[in-house]
Amino acid sequence: MVAEKIAAVLKSRAPQVITGDGYKPAAVLVPVQERHDGDYLVLTKRADGLPTHKGQIAFPGGSVDPTDADAVEAALRESHEEIGIPPECVRILGQLDQVTAGYGFVVTPVVAVIPAHCEFRIDLAETAAVASVPIKALIEPGNLIMDDDLSRGGYPSYHFYVNGWDVWGVTARIIVQFLELVYDVRVKKL
């Protein structure tokens, strides 16, 4: 099962942590579904009425609130609020490296397994759509592109073209690290 492989990979390494003043902590859940026809990642399309990152494709998540014990609790809370994943249905596997995002956020990606056929309940104030995307589609030739130009933050600029969506920015960087660690995918420039 891929969950055991993911857990073993994540336990074998210490995720990189970004320190420094001025960053606002945030967390996202990287939900993996193991199905009979393959492994899937759950992605959302953020609502157009949000103050930041509106309309972008993302993992469920958001700011770490003062009432959250840690990034894991924040990722679980936000996932429940945005797309209705009950925290008791989530099996936490570990964390990927922290990444910086626009608006001064440092994001902790929390990798977890959720039920194969989760019934999502979308909060339309935060989320316009949700989709389970086959991991095999993410790694198909032509669906992943690495631009020649670096992002404004100086990072490689990736784009995944799946489900009619352009997945880019922090979400794409998180997916690339996940695919490299778990599926031994090596991303090359065009």
C-alpha positions as CSV (number, residue, x, y, z in Angstrom):
1,M,0.0,0.0,0.0
2,V,1.3,3.5,-0.8
3,A,0.4,4.8,2.6
4,E,3.1,2.6,4.2
5,K,5.6,3.7,1.6
6,I,4.8,7.4,2.1
7,A,5.0,7.1,5.9
8,A,8.4,5.3,5.7
9,V,9.8,7.9,3.3
10,L,8.6,10.8,5.4
11,K,9.9,9.2,8.7
12,S,13.3,8.6,7.1
13,R,14.0,12.3,6.6
14,A,13.6,15.6,8.6
15,P,11.5,18.1,6.7
16,Q,13.2,21.4,6.0
17,V,11.8,24.2,8.3
18,I,11.9,27.9,7.3
19,T,12.7,30.2,10.2
20,G,12.7,33.9,10.5
21,D,10.6,36.8,11.5
22,G,7.7,38.1,9.6
23,Y,6.4,34.9,8.3
24,K,2.8,34.0,9.0
25,P,2.3,30.2,9.6
26,A,0.0,28.2,7.4
27,A,-0.6,24.6,6.7
28,V,-2.2,22.5,4.0
29,L,-3.4,18.9,3.9
30,V,-2.0,16.8,1.1
31,P,-4.8,14.2,1.0
32,V,-3.9,10.9,-0.7
33,Q,-6.6,8.4,-1.7
34,E,-5.7,4.8,-2.4
35,R,-8.2,3.4,-4.8
36,H,-8.5,0.1,-6.7
37,D,-7.5,2.0,-9.9
38,G,-4.5,3.9,-8.4
39,D,-3.5,6.7,-6.1
40,Y,-5.1,10.1,-6.1
41,L,-4.4,13.6,-4.7
42,V,-7.3,15.8,-3.7
43,L,-7.1,19.4,-4.9
44,T,-9.4,22.3,-4.6
45,K,-10.2,25.4,-6.6
46,R,-10.3,28.4,-4.3
47,A,-13.4,30.6,-4.4
48,D,-13.2,33.8,-6.4
49,G,-14.4,35.9,-3.4
50,L,-11.4,35.1,-1.2
51,P,-9.0,37.9,-0.3
52,T,-5.9,36.0,-1.3
53,H,-5.0,33.3,-3.9
54,K,-8.6,33.5,-5.3
55,G,-9.4,31.1,-8.1
56,Q,-6.1,29.2,-7.7
57,I,-5.8,25.4,-7.5
58,A,-4.6,24.4,-4.0
59,F,-4.6,21.8,-1.3
60,P,-7.1,22.4,1.4
61,G,-5.6,24.6,4.1
62,G,-4.9,28.0,5.5
63,S,-3.5,30.1,8.3
64,V,-2.5,28.5,11.6
65,D,-4.8,30.1,14.1
66,P,-3.8,30.9,17.7
67,T,-6.2,28.2,18.9
68,D,-4.5,25.5,16.7
69,A,-2.1,23.3,18.6
70,D,0.2,23.0,15.6
71,A,0.3,22.9,11.8
72,V,-1.3,19.4,11.7
73,E,-4.3,20.6,13.7
74,A,-4.6,23.7,11.4
75,A,-4.5,21.5,8.3
76,L,-7.2,19.2,9.7
77,R,-9.4,22.1,10.8
78,E,-9.1,23.9,7.4
79,S,-9.7,20.7,5.4
80,H,-12.9,20.0,7.4
81,E,-14.1,23.6,7.0
82,E,-13.3,23.9,3.3
83,I,-14.3,20.5,1.9
84,G,-15.8,18.6,4.8
85,I,-13.1,15.9,5.5
86,P,-13.8,14.8,9.1
87,P,-10.5,14.8,11.1
88,E,-11.3,11.3,12.4
89,C,-11.1,10.0,8.8
90,V,-7.6,11.3,8.3
91,R,-4.5,9.2,8.9
92,I,-1.5,11.6,9.2
93,L,1.7,10.2,7.5
94,G,4.2,13.0,7.9
95,Q,5.2,16.4,6.6
96,L,7.0,17.7,3.5
97,D,9.5,20.6,3.5
98,Q,8.0,24.0,4.5
99,V,7.6,26.4,1.6
100,T,7.1,30.1,1.3
101,A,4.0,31.5,-0.4
102,G,2.8,35.0,-1.4
103,Y,1.5,37.4,1.3
104,G,4.4,36.3,3.7
105,F,3.2,32.8,4.5
106,V,5.3,29.8,5.4
107,V,3.3,26.7,4.6
108,T,3.7,23.3,6.2
109,P,2.4,20.5,3.9
110,V,0.9,17.7,6.0
111,V,0.6,14.4,4.1
112,A,-2.3,12.1,5.0
113,V,-4.4,9.3,3.7
114,I,-8.2,9.8,3.5
115,P,-10.9,7.4,2.6
116,A,-10.9,6.2,-1.0
117,H,-14.4,7.6,-1.7
118,C,-14.7,10.5,0.6
119,E,-17.9,12.5,0.4
120,F,-16.8,16.1,0.1
121,R,-19.0,18.9,1.5
122,I,-17.8,22.2,-0.1
123,D,-18.0,25.5,1.7
124,L,-18.7,27.7,-1.3
125,A,-17.4,30.8,0.5
126,E,-14.0,29.2,0.4
127,T,-14.0,26.5,-2.2
128,A,-15.4,26.6,-5.8
129,A,-14.6,23.0,-6.6
130,V,-12.8,19.8,-5.4
131,A,-11.3,17.0,-7.4
132,S,-9.5,13.7,-6.8
133,V,-6.7,13.8,-9.4
134,P,-5.0,10.5,-10.4
135,I,-1.3,10.6,-9.6
136,K,-0.6,8.8,-12.9
137,A,-2.2,11.8,-14.7
138,L,0.2,14.2,-12.9
139,I,3.2,12.3,-14.2
140,E,2.0,11.7,-17.8
141,P,4.3,13.4,-20.4
142,G,3.0,16.8,-21.3
143,N,1.0,17.3,-18.0
144,L,4.0,18.6,-16.1
145,I,6.0,21.5,-17.4
146,M,8.9,23.3,-15.7
147,D,9.3,26.8,-17.1
148,D,12.8,28.2,-17.9
149,D,12.0,31.2,-15.7
150,L,12.2,31.2,-11.9
151,S,9.2,32.3,-9.8
152,R,9.3,35.7,-8.1
153,G,10.7,34.0,-5.0
154,G,13.5,32.4,-7.0
155,Y,12.0,28.9,-7.1
156,P,11.6,26.6,-10.1
157,S,8.2,27.4,-11.8
158,Y,6.2,24.2,-12.4
159,H,2.8,23.7,-14.0
160,F,0.6,20.6,-13.9
161,Y,-2.2,20.5,-16.5
162,V,-4.8,18.1,-15.2
163,N,-8.6,18.1,-14.8
164,G,-8.8,21.2,-17.0
165,W,-6.8,23.0,-14.3
166,D,-3.3,24.7,-14.3
167,V,-1.8,23.8,-11.0
168,W,1.2,26.1,-10.3
169,G,3.0,28.0,-7.6
170,V,3.3,26.6,-4.1
171,T,0.9,23.8,-4.8
172,A,2.9,22.6,-7.8
173,R,6.2,22.8,-5.8
174,I,4.6,20.7,-3.0
175,I,3.4,18.1,-5.6
176,V,6.8,17.9,-7.2
177,Q,8.5,17.2,-3.9
178,F,5.9,14.6,-3.1
179,L,6.3,12.9,-6.5
180,E,10.1,12.9,-6.2
181,L,10.1,11.4,-2.7
182,V,7.3,8.8,-3.1
183,Y,7.2,8.0,-6.8
184,D,10.9,8.6,-7.8
185,V,9.7,11.1,-10.4
186,R,12.6,13.4,-11.7
187,V,11.4,16.7,-13.1
188,K,13.5,18.0,-16.0
189,K,13.5,21.3,-17.8
190,L,12.0,21.3,-21.3
